[in-house]
């Protein structure tokens, strides 16, 4: 039974960041779900239960005994342990894509102190600008596919304006959440140290050089490596620790 691939976007952006990969995987004959986490920042803290519930609700209609592969991009990686604990479905594997990793023990802060120092002056009445508005255009433009301005517009327009308290939260890490194969797909800076952490945990890793939203630029290459890392492809080009 082929698992359903569950592509989890960062709550800082939206599901359109996974749509090109979802379309490619569907073309290859895989079942794919892209749950929306756009409402995670609604209301007050804690925010992590809404992230876990959004993924669970995104699997509506999939029988509880059907396996899934969890694929998390960016800070969605911090929520995978909570998602894992929320699901009734067996998790065949988890793939972290240019993503933050949960702490090995204890709760994980969503943002390190230096990022919070950067964010606090940006907040107006406790609410932050959209993620792409944090940075200069020279930093943002290379992340998007040049030939498809419509995709950039869609990704930009659907971004939520999250409360600062979202980044101040700590996400629990249930013991034993990683009782299944985990792996890491690195695009590039600044996640090299995170990928090294994944290797040290004994996870399989692979590199697909690009910017942080490279899954929108090279959905075919991203889809291929997701299948290899999750064990859904015969050949494997992934590095083994």
Short mmCIF file of the C-alpha atoms (twelve columns), coordinates in Angstrom:
data_MODEL
# 
_entry.id   MODEL 
# 
loop_
_atom_site.group_PDB 
_atom_site.id 
_atom_site.type_symbol 
_atom_site.label_atom_id 
_atom_site.label_alt_id 
_atom_site.label_comp_id 
_atom_site.label_asym_id 
_atom_site.label_seq_id 
_atom_site.Cartn_x 
_atom_site.Cartn_y 
_atom_site.Cartn_z 
_atom_site.pdbx_PDB_model_num 
ATOM 1   C CA . UNK A 1   0.000   0.000  0.000   1 
ATOM 2   C CA . UNK A 2   1.584   3.261  -1.130  1 
ATOM 3   C CA . UNK A 3   1.549   5.872  1.633   1 
ATOM 4   C CA . UNK A 4   -0.140  9.215  1.172   1 
ATOM 5   C CA . UNK A 5   2.427   12.014 0.938   1 
ATOM 6   C CA . UNK A 6   1.459   14.842 3.294   1 
ATOM 7   C CA . UNK A 7   3.239   18.069 2.345   1 
ATOM 8   C CA . UNK A 8   3.235   20.425 5.344   1 
ATOM 9   C CA . UNK A 9   4.052   24.065 4.667   1 
ATOM 10  C CA . UNK A 10  5.521   26.494 7.135   1 
ATOM 11  C CA . UNK A 11  2.808   28.536 8.886   1 
ATOM 12  C CA . UNK A 12  4.866   31.599 7.874   1 
ATOM 13  C CA . UNK A 13  3.855   31.057 4.244   1 
ATOM 14  C CA . UNK A 14  1.083   28.980 2.661   1 
ATOM 15  C CA . UNK A 15  0.160   25.783 0.829   1 
ATOM 16  C CA . UNK A 16  1.086   27.240 -2.580  1 
ATOM 17  C CA . UNK A 17  4.736   26.684 -1.663  1 
ATOM 18  C CA . UNK A 18  4.067   22.935 -2.025  1 
ATOM 19  C CA . UNK A 19  1.629   23.005 -4.947  1 
ATOM 20  C CA . UNK A 20  4.154   22.472 -7.794  1 
ATOM 21  C CA . UNK A 21  5.615   19.429 -5.995  1 
ATOM 22  C CA . UNK A 22  2.135   18.112 -5.218  1 
ATOM 23  C CA . UNK A 23  1.239   18.303 -8.903  1 
ATOM 24  C CA . UNK A 24  4.416   16.491 -9.914  1 
ATOM 25  C CA . UNK A 25  3.876   13.708 -7.363  1 
ATOM 26  C CA . UNK A 26  0.272   13.335 -8.482  1 
ATOM 27  C CA . UNK A 27  1.441   13.034 -12.102 1 
ATOM 28  C CA . UNK A 28  3.707   10.194 -10.947 1 
ATOM 29  C CA . UNK A 29  0.722   8.336  -9.515  1 
ATOM 30  C CA . UNK A 30  1.064   9.194  -5.814  1 
ATOM 31  C CA . UNK A 31  -1.711  10.329 -3.494  1 
ATOM 32  C CA . UNK A 32  -0.883  13.713 -2.009  1 
ATOM 33  C CA . UNK A 33  -2.428  15.982 0.586   1 
ATOM 34  C CA . UNK A 34  -1.386  19.590 1.219   1 
ATOM 35  C CA . UNK A 35  -3.126  20.639 4.448   1 
ATOM 36  C CA . UNK A 36  -3.544  24.371 5.008   1 
ATOM 37  C CA . UNK A 37  -1.926  25.831 8.129   1 
ATOM 38  C CA . UNK A 38  -2.959  29.382 7.254   1 
ATOM 39  C CA . UNK A 39  -5.163  29.661 10.366  1 
ATOM 40  C CA . UNK A 40  -2.523  28.467 12.838  1 
ATOM 41  C CA . UNK A 41  -1.824  32.038 13.959  1 
ATOM 42  C CA . UNK A 42  -5.475  32.826 14.677  1 
ATOM 43  C CA . UNK A 43  -6.334  33.378 18.309  1 
ATOM 44  C CA . UNK A 44  -3.737  33.287 21.024  1 
ATOM 45  C CA . UNK A 45  -1.088  30.818 22.103  1 
ATOM 46  C CA . UNK A 46  -0.494  27.933 22.214  1 
ATOM 47  C CA . UNK A 47  -0.357  27.708 18.426  1 
ATOM 48  C CA . UNK A 48  1.157   24.251 17.989  1 
ATOM 49  C CA . UNK A 49  -2.096  22.328 18.693  1 
ATOM 50  C CA . UNK A 50  -3.734  24.107 15.748  1 
ATOM 51  C CA . UNK A 51  -0.852  23.076 13.486  1 
ATOM 52  C CA . UNK A 52  -1.241  19.431 14.513  1 
ATOM 53  C CA . UNK A 53  -5.020  19.568 14.123  1 
ATOM 54  C CA . UNK A 54  -4.742  21.184 10.678  1 
ATOM 55  C CA . UNK A 55  -2.646  18.272 9.417   1 
ATOM 56  C CA . UNK A 56  -5.023  15.750 10.974  1 
ATOM 57  C CA . UNK A 57  -8.020  17.486 9.404   1 
ATOM 58  C CA . UNK A 58  -6.209  17.569 6.066   1 
ATOM 59  C CA . UNK A 59  -6.297  13.769 6.049   1 
ATOM 60  C CA . UNK A 60  -10.084 13.594 6.199   1 
ATOM 61  C CA . UNK A 61  -11.333 10.722 4.065   1 
ATOM 62  C CA . UNK A 62  -8.084  8.741  4.269   1 
ATOM 63  C CA . UNK A 63  -8.706  5.481  6.203   1 
ATOM 64  C CA . UNK A 64  -6.999  5.452  9.603   1 
ATOM 65  C CA . UNK A 65  -4.979  2.350  8.723   1 
ATOM 66  C CA . UNK A 66  -3.521  3.929  5.577   1 
ATOM 67  C CA . UNK A 67  0.150   4.938  6.051   1 
ATOM 68  C CA . UNK A 68  1.370   8.466  5.458   1 
ATOM 69  C CA . UNK A 69  4.685   10.160 4.799   1 
ATOM 70  C CA . UNK A 70  5.059   13.505 6.572   1 
ATOM 71  C CA . UNK A 71  7.051   16.104 4.644   1 
ATOM 72  C CA . UNK A 72  7.760   19.388 6.441   1 
ATOM 73  C CA . UNK A 73  9.331   22.548 5.061   1 
ATOM 74  C CA . UNK A 74  11.059  25.282 7.091   1 
ATOM 75  C CA . UNK A 75  9.671   25.817 10.596  1 
ATOM 76  C CA . UNK A 76  6.919   23.258 9.973   1 
ATOM 77  C CA . UNK A 77  9.635   20.788 10.968  1 
ATOM 78  C CA . UNK A 78  9.242   21.885 14.577  1 
ATOM 79  C CA . UNK A 79  5.626   20.694 14.594  1 
ATOM 80  C CA . UNK A 80  6.166   17.182 13.228  1 
ATOM 81  C CA . UNK A 81  6.473   15.525 16.672  1 
ATOM 82  C CA . UNK A 82  3.150   17.091 17.720  1 
ATOM 83  C CA . UNK A 83  1.612   16.125 14.376  1 
ATOM 84  C CA . UNK A 84  2.886   12.572 14.793  1 
ATOM 85  C CA . UNK A 85  1.227   12.365 18.213  1 
ATOM 86  C CA . UNK A 86  -2.071  13.724 16.860  1 
ATOM 87  C CA . UNK A 87  -2.497  11.349 13.932  1 
ATOM 88  C CA . UNK A 88  -4.323  8.036  13.919  1 
ATOM 89  C CA . UNK A 89  -2.573  7.095  10.677  1 
ATOM 90  C CA . UNK A 90  0.664   5.092  10.791  1 
ATOM 91  C CA . UNK A 91  3.611   7.273  9.788   1 
ATOM 92  C CA . UNK A 92  5.845   5.377  7.364   1 
ATOM 93  C CA . UNK A 93  8.522   8.083  7.310   1 
ATOM 94  C CA . UNK A 94  9.150   11.789 7.826   1 
ATOM 95  C CA . UNK A 95  11.178  14.069 5.563   1 
ATOM 96  C CA . UNK A 96  12.428  17.470 6.710   1 
ATOM 97  C CA . UNK A 97  12.980  19.832 3.757   1 
ATOM 98  C CA . UNK A 98  15.299  22.778 4.460   1 
ATOM 99  C CA . UNK A 99  13.602  22.647 7.825   1 
ATOM 100 C CA . UNK A 100 14.240  23.363 11.474  1 
ATOM 101 C CA . UNK A 101 14.551  20.236 13.617  1 
ATOM 102 C CA . UNK A 102 12.796  19.479 16.891  1 
ATOM 103 C CA . UNK A 103 15.009  19.521 19.955  1 
ATOM 104 C CA . UNK A 104 16.423  16.140 20.921  1 
ATOM 105 C CA . UNK A 105 14.973  16.572 24.394  1 
ATOM 106 C CA . UNK A 106 12.494  19.022 25.874  1 
ATOM 107 C CA . UNK A 107 10.333  21.595 24.081  1 
ATOM 108 C CA . UNK A 108 11.681  23.419 21.021  1 
ATOM 109 C CA . UNK A 109 11.665  27.234 20.741  1 
ATOM 110 C CA . UNK A 110 10.238  28.295 17.380  1 
ATOM 111 C CA . UNK A 111 12.719  31.141 17.071  1 
ATOM 112 C CA . UNK A 112 16.204  31.462 18.565  1 
ATOM 113 C CA . UNK A 113 16.979  34.592 20.619  1 
ATOM 114 C CA . UNK A 114 18.761  36.353 17.753  1 
ATOM 115 C CA . UNK A 115 15.742  35.966 15.451  1 
ATOM 116 C CA . UNK A 116 13.402  37.262 18.147  1 
ATOM 117 C CA . UNK A 117 15.663  40.298 18.548  1 
ATOM 118 C CA . UNK A 118 15.268  40.894 14.803  1 
ATOM 119 C CA . UNK A 119 11.496  40.392 14.826  1 
ATOM 120 C CA . UNK A 120 10.431  42.446 17.828  1 
ATOM 121 C CA . UNK A 121 11.043  45.859 16.191  1 
ATOM 122 C CA . UNK A 122 9.037   44.709 13.134  1 
ATOM 123 C CA . UNK A 123 5.871   43.944 15.103  1 
ATOM 124 C CA . UNK A 124 3.029   46.478 15.149  1 
ATOM 125 C CA . UNK A 125 0.560   45.919 17.983  1 
ATOM 126 C CA . UNK A 126 2.005   42.442 18.375  1 
ATOM 127 C CA . UNK A 127 1.572   41.470 14.709  1 
ATOM 128 C CA . UNK A 128 4.395   40.944 12.225  1 
ATOM 129 C CA . UNK A 129 4.520   41.788 8.521   1 
ATOM 130 C CA . UNK A 130 4.305   38.969 5.996   1 
ATOM 131 C CA . UNK A 131 7.424   36.792 5.966   1 
ATOM 132 C CA . UNK A 132 8.667   38.062 2.587   1 
ATOM 133 C CA . UNK A 133 8.296   41.645 3.846   1 
ATOM 134 C CA . UNK A 134 10.923  41.036 6.515   1 
ATOM 135 C CA . UNK A 135 13.678  41.080 3.909   1 
ATOM 136 C CA . UNK A 136 14.996  43.258 1.087   1 
ATOM 137 C CA . UNK A 137 13.904  42.461 -2.459  1 
ATOM 138 C CA . UNK A 138 17.468  41.439 -3.279  1 
ATOM 139 C CA . UNK A 139 17.114  38.634 -0.718  1 
ATOM 140 C CA . UNK A 140 13.570  37.632 -1.646  1 
ATOM 141 C CA . UNK A 141 13.662  37.586 -5.464  1 
ATOM 142 C CA . UNK A 142 16.169  34.698 -5.855  1 
ATOM 143 C CA . UNK A 143 13.855  32.384 -3.895  1 
ATOM 144 C CA . UNK A 144 11.147  32.464 -6.551  1 
ATOM 145 C CA . UNK A 145 10.978  30.859 -9.991  1 
ATOM 146 C CA . UNK A 146 11.757  33.530 -12.570 1 
ATOM 147 C CA . UNK A 147 9.503   32.248 -15.374 1 
ATOM 148 C CA . UNK A 148 6.367   32.117 -13.196 1 
ATOM 149 C CA . UNK A 149 5.512   35.520 -11.696 1 
ATOM 150 C CA . UNK A 150 1.964   34.288 -11.047 1 
ATOM 151 C CA . UNK A 151 3.263   31.696 -8.582  1 
ATOM 152 C CA . UNK A 152 5.286   34.303 -6.712  1 
ATOM 153 C CA . UNK A 153 2.227   36.560 -6.553  1 
ATOM 154 C CA . UNK A 154 0.074   33.718 -5.217  1 
ATOM 155 C CA . UNK A 155 2.659   32.723 -2.599  1 
ATOM 156 C CA . UNK A 156 3.135   36.335 -1.527  1 
ATOM 157 C CA . UNK A 157 -0.545  37.179 -1.291  1 
ATOM 158 C CA . UNK A 158 -1.559  34.134 0.748   1 
ATOM 159 C CA . UNK A 159 1.057   34.672 3.480   1 
ATOM 160 C CA . UNK A 160 -0.476  35.287 6.902   1 
ATOM 161 C CA . UNK A 161 0.592   38.079 9.215   1 
ATOM 162 C CA . UNK A 162 1.518   36.073 12.283  1 
ATOM 163 C CA . UNK A 163 1.587   37.376 15.833  1 
ATOM 164 C CA . UNK A 164 5.000   37.821 17.390  1 
ATOM 165 C CA . UNK A 165 3.884   35.374 20.065  1 
ATOM 166 C CA . UNK A 166 3.868   32.622 17.425  1 
ATOM 167 C CA . UNK A 167 7.660   32.887 17.259  1 
ATOM 168 C CA . UNK A 168 7.936   33.143 21.046  1 
ATOM 169 C CA . UNK A 169 6.226   29.775 21.613  1 
ATOM 170 C CA . UNK A 170 7.893   26.511 22.572  1 
ATOM 171 C CA . UNK A 171 6.665   23.345 20.881  1 
ATOM 172 C CA . UNK A 172 6.570   20.077 22.867  1 
ATOM 173 C CA . UNK A 173 8.526   17.074 21.624  1 
ATOM 174 C CA . UNK A 174 6.732   13.880 22.695  1 
ATOM 175 C CA . UNK A 175 9.123   11.103 23.587  1 
ATOM 176 C CA . UNK A 176 9.447   8.445  20.901  1 
ATOM 177 C CA . UNK A 177 7.998   10.607 18.125  1 
ATOM 178 C CA . UNK A 178 10.871  9.536  15.807  1 
ATOM 179 C CA . UNK A 179 10.110  5.809  16.026  1 
ATOM 180 C CA . UNK A 180 10.085  5.632  12.220  1 
ATOM 181 C CA . UNK A 181 12.609  6.487  9.460   1 
ATOM 182 C CA . UNK A 182 13.413  10.191 9.269   1 
ATOM 183 C CA . UNK A 183 15.471  11.996 6.650   1 
ATOM 184 C CA . UNK A 184 16.599  15.482 5.626   1 
ATOM 185 C CA . UNK A 185 16.646  17.294 2.276   1 
ATOM 186 C CA . UNK A 186 18.926  20.335 2.279   1 
ATOM 187 C CA . UNK A 187 18.644  23.194 -0.196  1 
ATOM 188 C CA . UNK A 188 21.432  25.356 1.207   1 
ATOM 189 C CA . UNK A 189 22.348  28.131 3.664   1 
ATOM 190 C CA . UNK A 190 21.619  28.667 6.475   1 
ATOM 191 C CA . UNK A 191 20.507  25.059 7.082   1 
ATOM 192 C CA . UNK A 192 23.838  23.266 6.626   1 
ATOM 193 C CA . UNK A 193 24.333  22.855 10.380  1 
ATOM 194 C CA . UNK A 194 20.786  21.532 10.696  1 
ATOM 195 C CA . UNK A 195 21.456  18.949 7.996   1 
ATOM 196 C CA . UNK A 196 24.602  17.950 9.881   1 
ATOM 197 C CA . UNK A 197 22.507  17.526 13.019  1 
ATOM 198 C CA . UNK A 198 20.223  15.223 11.027  1 
ATOM 199 C CA . UNK A 199 23.239  13.147 9.926   1 
ATOM 200 C CA . UNK A 200 24.399  12.890 13.530  1 
ATOM 201 C CA . UNK A 201 20.956  11.576 14.467  1 
ATOM 202 C CA . UNK A 202 21.538  8.779  11.955  1 
ATOM 203 C CA . UNK A 203 19.082  10.113 9.382   1 
ATOM 204 C CA . UNK A 204 19.530  9.839  5.642   1 
ATOM 205 C CA . UNK A 205 20.304  13.173 3.977   1 
ATOM 206 C CA . UNK A 206 20.413  14.583 0.467   1 
ATOM 207 C CA . UNK A 207 21.369  17.915 -1.093  1 
ATOM 208 C CA . UNK A 208 19.442  19.713 -3.837  1 
ATOM 209 C CA . UNK A 209 21.227  23.073 -4.169  1 
ATOM 210 C CA . UNK A 210 18.959  26.097 -4.206  1 
ATOM 211 C CA . UNK A 211 17.298  28.836 -2.194  1 
ATOM 212 C CA . UNK A 212 14.867  28.276 0.657   1 
ATOM 213 C CA . UNK A 213 11.791  27.934 -1.604  1 
ATOM 214 C CA . UNK A 214 13.608  25.706 -4.086  1 
ATOM 215 C CA . UNK A 215 10.697  23.270 -4.150  1 
ATOM 216 C CA . UNK A 216 8.848   25.919 -6.215  1 
ATOM 217 C CA . UNK A 217 11.797  26.302 -8.597  1 
ATOM 218 C CA . UNK A 218 12.589  22.602 -9.115  1 
ATOM 219 C CA . UNK A 219 9.463   20.615 -8.231  1 
ATOM 220 C CA . UNK A 220 10.599  17.646 -10.310 1 
ATOM 221 C CA . UNK A 221 13.955  17.333 -8.543  1 
ATOM 222 C CA . UNK A 222 12.309  17.889 -5.166  1 
ATOM 223 C CA . UNK A 223 9.654   15.248 -5.841  1 
ATOM 224 C CA . UNK A 224 12.286  12.732 -6.957  1 
ATOM 225 C CA . UNK A 225 14.346  13.151 -3.803  1 
ATOM 226 C CA . UNK A 226 11.293  13.079 -1.541  1 
ATOM 227 C CA . UNK A 227 10.382  9.708  -3.001  1 
ATOM 228 C CA . UNK A 228 13.923  8.405  -2.590  1 
ATOM 229 C CA . UNK A 229 14.313  9.635  0.971   1 
ATOM 230 C CA . UNK A 230 10.900  8.331  2.017   1 
ATOM 231 C CA . UNK A 231 11.559  4.889  0.556   1 
ATOM 232 C CA . UNK A 232 9.016   5.217  -2.239  1 
ATOM 233 C CA . UNK A 233 11.493  4.937  -5.094  1 
ATOM 234 C CA . UNK A 234 13.599  1.980  -6.162  1 
ATOM 235 C CA . UNK A 235 16.903  3.786  -6.741  1 
ATOM 236 C CA . UNK A 236 18.422  6.120  -4.170  1 
ATOM 237 C CA . UNK A 237 20.872  8.932  -4.634  1 
ATOM 238 C CA . UNK A 238 20.579  10.031 -1.013  1 
ATOM 239 C CA . UNK A 239 23.652  10.028 1.150   1 
ATOM 240 C CA . UNK A 240 23.742  7.475  3.935   1 
ATOM 241 C CA . UNK A 241 25.421  8.329  7.214   1 
# 
